[in-house]
């Protein structure tokens, strides 16, 4: 999924792994397991010994079973293996050892064995959809839910990691987990760990974000997901965590009926602040959420504008990343479709417009399309005196004329609509003759006449409307 950052499951310090060995075991067994933990931490698995590893997983001897589990897990986790991960997973699945692994993960009373078994489940969850289905078919979801209730952080992390990876694979798996009630235990865990930036909390944030991602957006738990993601954004400063949280929220914020809820969670000021980040991977999702809020009504748009976001937009219009510049232009087009007072904040910001029109000269076609919407929307919604400023100080008519040179049908259509609206609004204005002279000098009428032969009926009709409004003979 877009913006997805998959946390790596890190090898734990052996002291932490020792904690997974129950004190109730005989001293000799505890020492033997500790020795195994020490030794296995330094050794990679050997693919040629896979049959031996599998046979040992099935042993009733704790130490031998631990050896088999650890070796199988390391085999699947080793990115340096000569064959792809999916092929390694297939080798494991063909032995049917995964059935024993799931049993250990669910029923074994030794946390150390449960830990290794769960890690193997995580590795299977990195495979294809068909391989992940093996988790679902073997009561894996229930096993992973039980892991969330563990007293050990290491086991909780693995349970969360596997669930996050499954939900991030596709929306069908995501919705399955939502329907089985994954949100509530994850929210409880998030609130429990939110005061630190441990590996467990990072994995929890990733999991929650994955549940919010994808299209169509989830049909259930939307408000709960927005609430916890907003809580995370408002209360943490770790940029990697903020990236995941913002991407999750960016999907949920696409629905207009969620805008008031988002604003109510008090995240707009923090989002505006995040636009100053040097990490473009954080700026993009934060900007997407702001842009989605700007599609809302007058009050919602004002809530964003009151953060002083336009000054940040001006800076970001010079950003090296084209996606960021396009998002800024899209956000500005939403503001330009608002009230006259809101459009004024763009039109009367000369430095912002200068940066914007630099993009009209050198920007990508996608960016120029957004600028076409900004100009056309401004013509429709701005006060006449502000439009006059746009004409006389920033060459509005020339800009609309230049947009007619593009091949994109949408750009041509939007520009023609803007031109016609401009003519209608100023037809009785005392400056109309001045504007007509500018129209003549910009070769706009000739370009409109050429659009009469365009293959698009809408473009043809819009060009005819303009030509019927004006007398082309005046512009010869």
N, C-alpha and C positions, 0 to 999 in steps of 0.2 A: 504494500500500500504506500501511497505517496507520503513522504516524510517519515517513514517508519524507521526507528532506530532500535535494532535488536540488541539488547544487553547480552554480553557474553557471560556464561556461567563460569565463574572463576574457581580454580582449585583453592580450597580453603587451607588455612594454616593447620598443621597437624594437631595443634593444641585444641582447636575447635572440633576437629574430627574425633579426638579422644573423648570429648564430652558426649558423643553419640554412643559410647560404650557403657552399658548399664553397670552401676555399682553392684547390682545384685548378682552379677556373674561371679564365678569362682576366680580368685586372684590369678591363678595360673592362666585361665582363659582370657582374662582382661589383659594380662601382660603379653600374651601371644597375639591378641588382636592389635594391641598398640605397636608391637614389633612389625606386624603386617602392614599397618597404616604407614609406618616409617619407610619400609622397604618399597611398597608399591608406589608411593609418591614419587620415587626417583626412577621408576621403570616404565617404559612404554610397552604396549601390548604387541604381540606378534601375530599377524594375520594367519600365518600357517598353523597356529595353535588354537584356532577358533573352536574346533571340536572338543579339545581338552577343556577349554574355558566353559563351554556350554555344559559339559558333563558335570563339572564341579559346581555350577550354579544349582543343580538339582540335588546336591549332597545335603544330608541332614546335619552334617558337621558344620558348625557356625563358621569356623575359620576357613574351611575349604569352600563353603558357599560364598563367603566374602571374597575370597580370591577370584572365583569365577565371575561374580558380579562386577568386581572392580576391573578385571581384565576385559570383559565385554564392554563395559562402559568406556574404558579408555580407548578401546578399539574404535568405537563409534565416534568418540570425541576428537580423535587425532586427525587434524586437517591435513597432515603430511602423508596420509596413507596413499598408496598408488592408485586406488580405485575411488570413484565418487561416493559421497556419503549415502546416496540413495541405494547404490549397489551393496554397500556394507549393511545397510538396514535390511535389504532383501535377504542377505546371507543369514542374518540373525533370525529373521522371521521364518525362513524355511526350516530352521532347526526346531521351531515351536517352543524355544526356550522362553519366548516372551510370555507364554501362559504362566510359567513358574515365576517370572519376574513380576507380573501383575499380582500374583498371589502373595508374594513377599511384600510388595509395596502396600498391599491392603491389610494383610493379616499378621505379618511377622512382628514380634514384640521387641526385636532388637533394632533400635533406631539406626545403627550403622548400616545394617543390611537394607533397611527401608530406604535410607538415603541413596545408596548405590542403585537400588532398583528404580527409584523415582528418576534418577538421572538418566537411566536407560530409556525410561518412558519419554523424558524430554528429548532425547536424541531421536527417538522414533517420530516424535512430533515435528522434527525438522525435515521430515521426508515428504513424499508426494501425498496428495489427498488420499490415494488408495492405502498408503502406509499409515497415515493418520487414522484412517477408518478402523485399523486394528485396535487402536486405543479405545475408540467408541464401542467396538464390538466386545471388548473384554472388561466391561464395567469401569473403564479407565476414568471417565468423568467423575464418578462417585469416589474413586480412589484419590483423585487429585483434590476433590472437595475436602476429603478427610485430611489430606496433608495440610490444608489451610488451618486446621484446628490444632496442629502440633504445638508442643511447647518449645520446639527447636527452630530457631530462625533458618537454619540450613535446609530443613525439610520444608518449611513454609515457602522459602524462596523457590525451591524446585517445583512445588505444586503450582505456585503462581506463574512461574516461567512457562511451564507446559500449557497451562490454560491460556496464557497470553498468546503463545505461538499458535495454538489451535484456532483461537478466535480471529487472529490476524490472517489466517490462511484464506478464508473466503467468508462471505456474509452468511452462508448457510450454517457453517460451524459457529459463527458469531451468534446468530439468532438461537441456535440450539442451546448454547451456554446461557444466554439471556433468559430463555424460557425455563431453564433449570435453576435459576435463581443465583447466578454468580455475582450479581452486583452487590447485594447486601454484605456478604462476607468480605468482599474486596474493599468496600467502603470502611468497614470496621477495621480492617488491617491498615488501610491508608491513614486513618485518624490515629491509630496506635503508633505508627512509625513516622508521622509527618514532621516530627521535631528533629529528625536526623536525615542524612543523605546516604544511608547505608545501601548496600547492594539490594537488600530486601525491598526497601522503599522504592528504589529505582525500577525494580521489576514490577512492583505493584502499579506504579504510575504508567508504565508501558502497557500493562494488562488493561487498565481502565481506559486508556487512550484507544487501544485496539477495539474495545467494545463500542466505542463511539464512532469509529471510522467506517468507511465503506458506504456504497450506495446500492440500494436505497438505505437511508438512515434507519437505525433501529426504531421499531414501533412501540417498544416498551422501555421503561426505566430512563426515558429521555431526561426528565427533570432531575432525577437522582444523579445521572452521569454529569449533567451540566453543573450541578451543585458541587460535586466533589472535585471536578476539574477546575472550577472557578476557585474553590478553596485552596487547591494546590497552587494555582497561578498566583493567588494573592499572598500566599504565605511562604513561598520558597524563592531563592535567588539562583539556585543551581541551573545553569542555562540548558544543560542536556535534559533535565527533567521538565523545564519550561517548554522546550521544543515538543516533547511528546504530548504534554498537556494541551498546548495550543493547537496542535494538529487535530487532536481528538475533538476539541471544542469547535474547531473550524467547520467540521462536518455538521455538527448539531446546530450551529448558528445559521446554516443555510435556510432554515425554515423561518419564515417571517413571523409566525406566531410565537417564536421563542425569543424574540428580541427583547421584549419587556422583562422576561424572566432573566435573561443574561444581564441586562442593565441593573436589575434588582440585586444581583449577586455582587455588584460593586467592582467589576473587573475592568471597566473602561479606562480608568486612570492608569492602571498597571499596564494594560495593553499599549496605551500611548507611550508609556515610558519604555516599553520593550522595543519600540521602533528605533530607539537610539543604540540598540545593541550592535556590536561589531560583527556578530554572527548572523549572516544572511539566512542561515537555516532556521533561525528564531524569528527574524524580522518577517519572513514570508508568511508563516501561519498566523502570527499576531496581526499582520496587515490584512489577511484574509478575513479574520473575525471582524475587524473594524469595518472593512468594506461591506460585509454582510449586514452589520448593524446600520450602516448608512443607506441601505435599501429600504429602511423603515420610514416611519412618518416624521412629521416636522419635529415633534418633541424628542424622538429618538435620535434624529440627526443632530439636533442642537446639543444633546448630551455628549456626543462625540466632539463636536466643534468647540464646546466649552473647555475641552482639555488642551486647547492650543495645538491641535493635531496638524493644522495647515502648515505651521512652521517646520514640522518634522517631514511633512510631505514634500516641501520645497527642497529640503536637503536630500531626501531619498530620490528625487527626480534626477539627481546627478549620480546615483549609485551605478556601479559597473554592472550589476546584475539586471538583465533585461526583464526578467520575471517580476522583480520588485518595481521597476519603472512602469510596467504594464498594470500591476495591481494598483499603483498610485493613481494612474490615469482612470482606471475603472472606478476607484473610490471617488475621484473628483467628478466623474460623470454622474454618479449617484447624487452628490451634493448639488450639482448643476440642475438636477431634475426636482429640486426642492422649492422652497419659497424664494421670493425675490430677495429677502434679507440674507438668505443662505447663499444664493448665487452671487450676491454682492461681495461676500467675503473672498470669493475667487477673483471676480472681475477687478476689484479694487486693490488686489495684491499684485502690484506690477512685477515684483521680483519673482513671485511664483509663476506668473504668466510667461515671463521671459524664459524661465527654465522649461516650462511646458512647451513653448513654441520651438525651443531648440530640438525637442523630440519630434516635432512635426517636420523638421528639416532632415534629421538624421536617424530617427527612430525606426523600429521594425514596423511592418504592415499591421501587426496586431496592436501596437501602441498607437499608430495613426488612426486606427479604427476607433479606439477609445476616445481619442481627441476629437474625432468627428462627432461623437455623441456629446462630449462636453460642450462644443460650440453650438450644436443644434439645440441641446437642452437649454443653454444659456439664452439663445434667441427667443425661446418659448417662454421662459420663466422670469427673466431679468426685467428690471425696470428700464424704460427707454433711455433714461439718462446714463444708466450703466452700460447699455448696449452702445450708446454713442461713444463712450470712453473706449469700449472694445474696438469700435470701428476706427476712431481717429488716432488712438494711441498704440493699438496693437494689430491693426490691419485685418479685422475680422473678415471683411469681404474678400480680400486677397487670399486669406487662409481657406475660406470655403471654396474659392475658385481653384486653388491648388489641389484640394481634396478630390475634385472632379477628374483630375488626371490619373487617379488610381484605378486599378482594374477591379477591385473588390466591389461587388454589387451592393453590399450593405453600406459601405462607405459612401458610394455614389448616392444611394437612396436617402440616407440620413442627411447628407449634405444638401441635396435638392430640397428636402423637407425644411431644413433650416433656412435656406435661401427664400423659399416661398413664404415662410412665416415672417421672415425679416421684412419682406416687401409689404405684406399685409399690415404689419404693425406700424410701419413708418409711412404708409402711402399718403397720409394727411399731415405728416410732420413738416415743419418749416425747413428741415435739413434734407428733405427727400431728394431735391435736385442735386445737392452735393453728393449724396450717396450714389445717385445714378451716374454721376461723372466717374466716381471711383469704380463702379460696376463696369463702365465702358473701358476704363484703363486696365482693368484686370482681365479683360477678354472673357469674362464670365458668360456673357450671352452666347458667344460663339460656341463655348463648351456645352452650354445647355442645349443649343440647337443640335449639336452632334449626338446628344443622348436620345433624340427622337428615333434614332435607328437602333437603339439598344434592344437586345433580345428580351430583356425584362419588361413586362407590361407595366409594372409599378413605376420603374424608372421612366419609361415612355410617358406615362400619364402625368408624373410629377414635372417632367420637362415641359409638357404641353401647358400645364397650369401656370408655370412661370412665364412662358412666352405669351400666353393669353393675357396675363396680367400686365405685361410690359409691351411696348411697341418695339420690336426688334429694329425697325427702320431708324429709330432714334439713336441706335448704338453703332450705326455704320460709319 
